[in-house]
Amino acid sequence: MIDFSTQYLGLKLSGPIVVSSTPLSESIDNVRRMEDAGASAIVLTSLFEEQLELESKALDEDLSRGTESFAESLGYLPDLDDYRMTQEVYLEHLRRAKAAVSIPIMASLNGATTGGWVRFAKDMELAGADAIELNTYALATSRSQTSGELELQLLDLVAAVTEAVKVPVAVKLSRSFTSLPHLTARLEAVGAKGVVIFNRFYQPDFDIETLEVRPTLHFSTPSELLSRLHWAAILYGNINIDLAISGGVHSAEDVLKGIMAGAGVTMMASALHIHGIEHIGRVLADVRYWLEKREYASLWETRGCLSRRSVPDTSPFDRGNYIKTLSSYSLRQTVAAF
Ligand SMILES: Cc1cc2nc3c(=O)[nH]c(=O)nc-3n(C[C@H](O)[C@H](O)[C@H](O)COP(=O)(O)O)c2cc1C
């Protein structure tokens, strides 16, 4: 029997597939189905900085005037309408999820700046969260804000959360940082135990008839995996904290590629929305079959075997790849033309 165990954030996990933050885990029945299908951990849906700040403001107003209600105040943030899970509801859901399954349950906080809301990480820990995933979606929209300032803001935020809790903290990074090995080393220095690459970038679409800009959410395709593999392969061996890949993991091949690039775990969201929660079991069976056929004793022994530090020729990860890819393409085109 192949040993499927993996490690992530200092936790020993039963397998390589973690369910990433998605509304699917808002139902306890689904949480149980995820464990039954073979998920080795679950990241719950996020609570947002804006929502937490708003709730605490609403509470202050309630206490001072006794009039406004939470629900009313939350309504002032129309874009967050879908995320009305209040703090108490979230913590209660977390406790129930913990009681329902034996795999680790990770809570998710989503924010960009340091503030009082960060204290909520402690409440998540007290409610039983085995780890905190901090989603740090922030965009530079001002010409006066430098990338260095954005990184410092991120580091301050991560330091505030790691100081607030004892459980491990993972940082879900956006893809737009330039020097990821350096940034990740600094995240490690402020106490992060892992990075999740990457947060998906939800770009608004333009309606050219109505001249409106609309938010869009499409499920991922496996093509999104390549940038994650590339960065995981570069980071592995370069940093001392764990890596998780999120984005484009749909099949057994994707899971194997993620682990071979150096990730401790691969995460799934879109694939479960598209194929159902039981898809996890099918993918794990395929991973097992693949490993058995090649007589591996464990999944872990494949970890990092295609990372930048393991392969004899690193040029596919570097500038050499760019030159080779472009020049081989133009050569082919020229030959075909004759
Ligand atoms: C419907 C939906 C809701 C999501 N909600 C959250 C969220 O609350 N917090 C978060 O960090 N990521 C959230 N994500 C992002 C996923 O956790 C994941 O990082 C992303 O979808 C890429 O993985 P995938 O290719 O497996 O979908 C959501 C994704 C989907 C599809």
The ligand as a MOL file (V3000), in Angstrom:
LIG
                    3D

  0  0  0     0  0            999 V3000
M  V30 BEGIN CTAB
M  V30 COUNTS 31 33 0 0 0
M  V30 BEGIN ATOM
M  V30 1 C -16.8040 30.1680 -5.6300 0
M  V30 2 C -15.4330 30.4370 -5.0640 0
M  V30 3 C -15.2980 31.1100 -3.8400 0
M  V30 4 C -14.0320 31.3550 -3.3010 0
M  V30 5 N -13.9230 31.9700 -2.1020 0
M  V30 6 C -12.6860 32.1680 -1.5540 0
M  V30 7 C -12.5420 32.7540 -0.2740 0
M  V30 8 O -13.5140 33.0920 0.4220 0
M  V30 9 N -11.2820 32.9350 0.1990 0
M  V30 10 C -10.1660 32.5570 -0.4930 0
M  V30 11 O -9.0430 32.7070 -0.0070 0
M  V30 12 N -10.2800 31.9840 -1.7200 0
M  V30 13 C -11.4930 31.7890 -2.2490 0
M  V30 14 N -11.6200 31.2100 -3.4870 0
M  V30 15 C -10.3820 30.8710 -4.2360 0
M  V30 16 C -10.0260 29.3890 -4.0840 0
M  V30 17 O -9.7610 29.0620 -2.7340 0
M  V30 18 C -8.8000 29.0180 -4.9260 0
M  V30 19 O -7.6480 29.6430 -4.4090 0
M  V30 20 C -8.9430 29.4230 -6.3810 0
M  V30 21 O -10.2470 29.1600 -6.8710 0
M  V30 22 C -7.9350 28.6550 -7.2610 0
M  V30 23 O -8.0890 27.2590 -7.1120 0
M  V30 24 P -8.9060 26.3480 -8.1660 0
M  V30 25 O -8.2120 26.4330 -9.4690 0
M  V30 26 O -8.8230 24.9770 -7.5590 0
M  V30 27 O -10.2800 26.8910 -8.2150 0
M  V30 28 C -12.8680 30.9300 -4.0200 0
M  V30 29 C -13.0200 30.2460 -5.2320 0
M  V30 30 C -14.2760 29.9820 -5.7560 0
M  V30 31 C -14.3850 29.2260 -7.0460 0
M  V30 END ATOM
M  V30 BEGIN BOND
M  V30 1 1 1 2
M  V30 2 1 2 3
M  V30 3 2 2 30
M  V30 4 2 3 4
M  V30 5 1 4 5
M  V30 6 1 4 28
M  V30 7 2 5 6
M  V30 8 1 6 7
M  V30 9 1 6 13
M  V30 10 2 7 8
M  V30 11 1 7 9
M  V30 12 1 9 10
M  V30 13 2 10 11
M  V30 14 1 10 12
M  V30 15 2 12 13
M  V30 16 1 13 14
M  V30 17 1 14 15
M  V30 18 1 14 28
M  V30 19 1 15 16
M  V30 20 1 16 17
M  V30 21 1 16 18
M  V30 22 1 18 19
M  V30 23 1 18 20
M  V30 24 1 20 21
M  V30 25 1 20 22
M  V30 26 1 22 23
M  V30 27 1 23 24
M  V30 28 2 24 25
M  V30 29 1 24 26
M  V30 30 1 24 27
M  V30 31 2 28 29
M  V30 32 1 29 30
M  V30 33 1 30 31
M  V30 END BOND
M  V30 END CTAB
M  END
